[in-house]
Amino acid sequence: MQVDYTSAEIASLVGALRTSGTTTRKIQDIASLSSARAGDLSFLGNVKYKSQVPESAATVLLLPADYAGEPKPDQVYLFVENPSVALARLCARIEQSLWPKPPPGIHPSAVIAASAKINPTAHIGPLCVVEAGAQIGAGSVLQASVFLGSEARIGDGCWIMPGCVIGSLCSLANRVRLQPGVVIGSDGFGYEFIKGRHEKVPQIGTVVIGDDVEIGANSALDRARFSRTVVGEGTKIDNLVQIAHNVVIGKHCIVCGLVAIAGSATLEDYVIIGGQAGVGGHITLGKGSKVGGQTGINYTLEPGSYVIGTPAVSYMLERRLQVLHQRLPDLFKRVAVLEKK
């Protein structure tokens, strides 16, 4: 990792509220509290690790503003509102140095249709294909082997990593980030069983992605059977997620890895879905709902719901059921004794 910051530079980058201690050593790496060595930066992101702070060998530590304690010699405490957020801001600066934005231009190996419209500040990497009528906005980057279908649109400041596919007529707004292997606009899974055969239902809709959406590696978003599959502003989708045709996802949702959302389901704003959960088709998850990992849900949720389990039940009920489940062996023994009497 290419890190080389003084404690003063880090304090400025993270917006430290105050500092304690001194050091002349520069920070070269980032590590956990327990594994950090001299020259490392660490942080207290979870209160359960608070006891590790006094023993940490890190040179610079990001700590919550209300932390009570004094640094060791040659060690600096930086007090911030949220250590995890502060570390993220520092990592954003490091990321810029590790993966600098490539210069504007089109690589000689890219294949660009004559009618495509590419902003002169955009970067088109090796082996990219941009079909007729496609548009790419200012400052956007297509790294390598990206396919952009006919009449598709990429807005300003997007970052499309290697191997992504954006199908015809699909659109990405501004500052969208796609990790490697994302597929936008694959056909929805639609068939009718007619006279002993599965006949394909044409999928003639599109996919619309809002501002500041991020989508993880190898996730797939199917184009709509008609109209649009939608992902709202600020939503973050993890790796290996399946979004089926005509799904509508609201603003600032979180969809964790291996989630599958069936066709025509709706997620209202601020919904959170844990990993490996499955959402049935033609249902609505109300605003602010939370769905626990590995949950199977096939009914509409009221806003603010918190469910877990398969079939999904309220979180508190599921916790009670788990307690009762553990008591079943003893209960059966008692029933057996009663039957003998």
TIDOMAR-717524 format. One record per residue (C-alpha): residue in three letters; y, x, z. Coordinates in steps of 0.25 Angstrom, whole numbers, plus 5000, padded with zeros to 4 digits. Example, Ala and Ser with C-alpha at 12.3 -4.5 7.8 and 13.67 -1.06 7.14 Angstrom:
BEGIN
> code;Y;X;Z
> ALA;4982;5049;5031 $
> SER;4996;5055;5029 $
This chain:
BEGIN
> code;Y;X;Z
> MET;5000;5000;5000 $
> GLN;5014;5006;4996 $
> VAL;5022;5003;5009 $
> ASP;5033;5012;5013 $
> TYR;5043;5005;5022 $
> THR;5051;5009;5035 $
> SER;5051;5000;5046 $
> ALA;5066;4997;5043 $
> GLU;5062;4993;5029 $
> ILE;5051;4984;5034 $
> ALA;5061;4977;5044 $
> SER;5070;4974;5033 $
> LEU;5060;4969;5023 $
> VAL;5054;4959;5033 $
> GLY;5067;4955;5040 $
> ALA;5063;4960;5054 $
> LEU;5071;4953;5065 $
> ARG;5071;4965;5074 $
> THR;5063;4978;5075 $
> SER;5057;4987;5086 $
> GLY;5053;5001;5086 $
> THR;5055;5013;5077 $
> THR;5047;5021;5067 $
> THR;5050;5031;5056 $
> ARG;5036;5028;5049 $
> LYS;5036;5020;5036 $
> ILE;5026;5009;5034 $
> GLN;5015;5012;5024 $
> ASP;5005;5000;5026 $
> ILE;5003;4987;5032 $
> ALA;4991;4984;5042 $
> SER;4987;4974;5053 $
> LEU;4991;4977;5067 $
> SER;4977;4982;5071 $
> SER;4975;4992;5059 $
> ALA;4989;4997;5057 $
> ARG;4993;5011;5058 $
> ALA;5005;5019;5059 $
> GLY;5013;5017;5046 $
> ASP;5008;5003;5045 $
> LEU;5015;4989;5046 $
> SER;5009;4978;5053 $
> PHE;5013;4964;5058 $
> LEU;5009;4953;5068 $
> GLY;5006;4941;5059 $
> ASN;4997;4934;5069 $
> VAL;4999;4932;5084 $
> LYS;4985;4935;5087 $
> TYR;4987;4949;5083 $
> LYS;4999;4951;5092 $
> SER;4991;4960;5102 $
> GLN;4989;4970;5091 $
> VAL;5003;4973;5089 $
> PRO;5005;4983;5101 $
> GLU;4993;4991;5096 $
> SER;4996;4991;5082 $
> ALA;4999;5005;5076 $
> ALA;5008;4999;5064 $
> THR;5021;5006;5063 $
> VAL;5029;4993;5059 $
> LEU;5025;4979;5064 $
> LEU;5030;4966;5060 $
> LEU;5030;4957;5072 $
> PRO;5035;4943;5076 $
> ALA;5049;4942;5082 $
> ASP;5044;4937;5095 $
> TYR;5034;4949;5097 $
> ALA;5036;4956;5110 $
> GLY;5032;4971;5110 $
> GLU;5037;4985;5107 $
> PRO;5033;4994;5096 $
> LYS;5026;5007;5099 $
> PRO;5033;5021;5095 $
> ASP;5034;5022;5080 $
> GLN;5032;5007;5078 $
> VAL;5041;4996;5074 $
> TYR;5041;4981;5076 $
> LEU;5048;4972;5066 $
> PHE;5050;4958;5072 $
> VAL;5050;4947;5061 $
> GLU;5049;4932;5061 $
> ASN;5035;4932;5054 $
> PRO;5028;4945;5053 $
> SER;5018;4940;5042 $
> VAL;5030;4935;5034 $
> ALA;5037;4949;5036 $
> LEU;5025;4956;5031 $
> ALA;5024;4947;5019 $
> ARG;5038;4951;5015 $
> LEU;5035;4966;5017 $
> CYS;5023;4964;5009 $
> ALA;5031;4957;4998 $
> ARG;5039;4970;4997 $
> ILE;5027;4979;4996 $
> GLU;5021;4970;4986 $
> GLN;5033;4972;4977 $
> SER;5030;4987;4978 $
> LEU;5015;4987;4976 $
> TRP;5016;4977;4964 $
> PRO;5030;4979;4957 $
> LYS;5034;4968;4947 $
> PRO;5031;4973;4933 $
> PRO;5042;4975;4923 $
> PRO;5046;4964;4914 $
> GLY;5039;4964;4900 $
> ILE;5026;4960;4893 $
> HIS;5014;4970;4892 $
> PRO;5010;4973;4878 $
> SER;4996;4968;4880 $
> ALA;5001;4954;4884 $
> VAL;4999;4943;4874 $
> ILE;5012;4934;4874 $
> ALA;5014;4922;4864 $
> ALA;5026;4922;4856 $
> SER;5031;4909;4862 $
> ALA;5029;4913;4877 $
> LYS;5042;4915;4885 $
> ILE;5042;4926;4894 $
> ASN;5054;4930;4902 $
> PRO;5058;4945;4900 $
> THR;5057;4948;4914 $
> ALA;5043;4944;4915 $
> HIS;5031;4953;4915 $
> ILE;5018;4951;4907 $
> GLY;5007;4960;4910 $
> PRO;4995;4966;4902 $
> LEU;4986;4956;4894 $
> CYS;4994;4944;4898 $
> VAL;4993;4932;4889 $
> VAL;5005;4922;4887 $
> GLU;5003;4911;4878 $
> ALA;5012;4902;4869 $
> GLY;5024;4895;4876 $
> ALA;5021;4902;4890 $
> GLN;5033;4906;4899 $
> ILE;5035;4917;4909 $
> GLY;5047;4917;4918 $
> ALA;5056;4928;4923 $
> GLY;5050;4939;4931 $
> SER;5036;4934;4931 $
> VAL;5024;4943;4930 $
> LEU;5011;4942;4923 $
> GLN;5003;4954;4927 $
> ALA;4991;4955;4918 $
> SER;4981;4946;4910 $
> VAL;4989;4934;4913 $
> PHE;4987;4922;4904 $
> LEU;4998;4912;4902 $
> GLY;4995;4900;4894 $
> SER;5003;4893;4883 $
> GLU;5016;4886;4889 $
> ALA;5013;4891;4903 $
> ARG;5025;4895;4911 $
> ILE;5027;4905;4922 $
> GLY;5040;4905;4929 $
> ASP;5049;4916;4935 $
> GLY;5044;4927;4945 $
> CYS;5029;4924;4944 $
> TRP;5018;4934;4946 $
> ILE;5005;4932;4938 $
> MET;4994;4942;4942 $
> PRO;4983;4947;4932 $
> GLY;4973;4937;4926 $
> CYS;4980;4924;4929 $
> VAL;4980;4912;4919 $
> ILE;4991;4902;4918 $
> GLY;4986;4891;4908 $
> SER;4994;4884;4897 $
> LEU;5006;4875;4902 $
> CYS;5004;4879;4916 $
> SER;5017;4884;4924 $
> LEU;5021;4893;4935 $
> ALA;5034;4892;4942 $
> ASN;5042;4904;4948 $
> ARG;5036;4915;4957 $
> VAL;5022;4911;4955 $
> ARG;5011;4921;4959 $
> LEU;4997;4921;4953 $
> GLN;4987;4930;4958 $
> PRO;4976;4936;4948 $
> GLY;4967;4926;4941 $
> VAL;4975;4913;4944 $
> VAL;4972;4903;4934 $
> ILE;4983;4892;4932 $
> GLY;4979;4881;4922 $
> SER;4964;4881;4921 $
> ASP;4958;4868;4916 $
> GLY;4956;4858;4927 $
> PHE;4942;4854;4931 $
> GLY;4941;4841;4924 $
> TYR;4929;4834;4917 $
> GLU;4924;4820;4915 $
> PHE;4909;4817;4915 $
> ILE;4906;4810;4902 $
> LYS;4892;4807;4896 $
> GLY;4885;4817;4904 $
> ARG;4896;4828;4901 $
> HIS;4908;4834;4908 $
> GLU;4919;4833;4899 $
> LYS;4932;4841;4901 $
> VAL;4945;4834;4904 $
> PRO;4956;4841;4898 $
> GLN;4966;4848;4908 $
> ILE;4979;4847;4901 $
> GLY;4989;4848;4913 $
> THR;4995;4861;4918 $
> VAL;4998;4869;4931 $
> VAL;5011;4870;4937 $
> ILE;5014;4881;4948 $
> GLY;5027;4880;4957 $
> ASP;5036;4891;4961 $
> ASP;5031;4902;4971 $
> VAL;5016;4898;4970 $
> GLU;5006;4909;4972 $
> ILE;4991;4908;4967 $
> GLY;4980;4917;4972 $
> ALA;4970;4924;4963 $
> ASN;4960;4917;4955 $
> SER;4965;4903;4958 $
> ALA;4965;4892;4948 $
> LEU;4974;4881;4945 $
> ASP;4969;4870;4935 $
> ARG;4978;4864;4926 $
> ALA;4980;4849;4927 $
> ARG;4971;4838;4920 $
> PHE;4985;4833;4916 $
> SER;4999;4835;4922 $
> ARG;4999;4847;4932 $
> THR;4992;4855;4943 $
> VAL;5003;4859;4952 $
> VAL;5006;4870;4963 $
> GLY;5019;4869;4970 $
> GLU;5029;4879;4974 $
> GLY;5026;4890;4984 $
> THR;5011;4886;4985 $
> LYS;5001;4898;4987 $
> ILE;4987;4897;4982 $
> ASP;4976;4907;4986 $
> ASN;4965;4914;4978 $
> LEU;4954;4906;4971 $
> VAL;4960;4892;4973 $
> GLN;4957;4881;4963 $
> ILE;4967;4871;4960 $
> ALA;4962;4860;4951 $
> HIS;4969;4851;4941 $
> ASN;4981;4842;4945 $
> VAL;4982;4848;4959 $
> VAL;4996;4847;4964 $
> ILE;4999;4858;4975 $
> GLY;5013;4856;4982 $
> LYS;5022;4867;4987 $
> HIS;5019;4878;4997 $
> CYS;5004;4875;4998 $
> ILE;4994;4886;5002 $
> VAL;4980;4885;4995 $
> CYS;4971;4896;5001 $
> GLY;4959;4903;4993 $
> LEU;4947;4895;4987 $
> VAL;4954;4882;4989 $
> ALA;4950;4871;4978 $
> ILE;4959;4859;4975 $
> ALA;4953;4848;4967 $
> GLY;4961;4841;4955 $
> SER;4973;4832;4958 $
> ALA;4974;4836;4973 $
> THR;4988;4837;4978 $
> LEU;4993;4847;4989 $
> GLU;5006;4843;4994 $
> ASP;5016;4854;4999 $
> TYR;5012;4864;5010 $
> VAL;4997;4861;5010 $
> ILE;4988;4873;5014 $
> ILE;4974;4873;5010 $
> GLY;4964;4884;5017 $
> GLY;4954;4892;5009 $
> GLN;4942;4886;5002 $
> ALA;4947;4872;5004 $
> GLY;4944;4861;4994 $
> VAL;4954;4850;4990 $
> GLY;4949;4837;4983 $
> GLY;4955;4831;4971 $
> HIS;4965;4820;4971 $
> ILE;4970;4822;4985 $
> THR;4983;4826;4992 $
> LEU;4985;4836;5003 $
> GLY;4998;4832;5010 $
> LYS;5009;4841;5013 $
> GLY;5007;4852;5023 $
> SER;4992;4849;5024 $
> LYS;4982;4860;5028 $
> VAL;4968;4861;5023 $
> GLY;4959;4871;5031 $
> GLY;4950;4881;5024 $
> GLN;4937;4876;5017 $
> THR;4942;4861;5019 $
> GLY;4937;4851;5009 $
> ILE;4947;4840;5007 $
> ASN;4946;4828;4999 $
> TYR;4956;4818;5004 $
> THR;4971;4817;5005 $
> LEU;4978;4824;5017 $
> GLU;4991;4819;5024 $
> PRO;5002;4829;5024 $
> GLY;5001;4839;5035 $
> SER;4986;4837;5036 $
> TYR;4977;4849;5041 $
> VAL;4962;4847;5037 $
> ILE;4950;4856;5037 $
> GLY;4935;4855;5035 $
> THR;4926;4848;5024 $
> PRO;4928;4836;5024 $
> ALA;4942;4839;5028 $
> VAL;4947;4834;5042 $
> SER;4959;4836;5050 $
> TYR;4959;4850;5056 $
> MET;4959;4845;5071 $
> LEU;4947;4836;5068 $
> GLU;4940;4847;5061 $
> ARG;4942;4856;5073 $
> ARG;4936;4845;5083 $
> LEU;4924;4843;5073 $
> GLN;4921;4858;5074 $
> VAL;4921;4858;5089 $
> LEU;4912;4846;5089 $
> HIS;4903;4852;5078 $
> GLN;4900;4864;5088 $
> ARG;4896;4855;5099 $
> LEU;4886;4847;5090 $
> PRO;4874;4856;5094 $
> ASP;4876;4853;5109 $
> LEU;4878;4838;5106 $
> PHE;4865;4837;5098 $
> LYS;4858;4844;5110 $
> ARG;4864;4834;5120 $
> VAL;4860;4822;5110 $
> ALA;4845;4828;5110 $
> VAL;4845;4828;5125 $
> LEU;4850;4814;5126 $
> GLU;4839;4809;5116 $
> LYS;4828;4815;5124 $
> LYS;4834;4808;5136 $
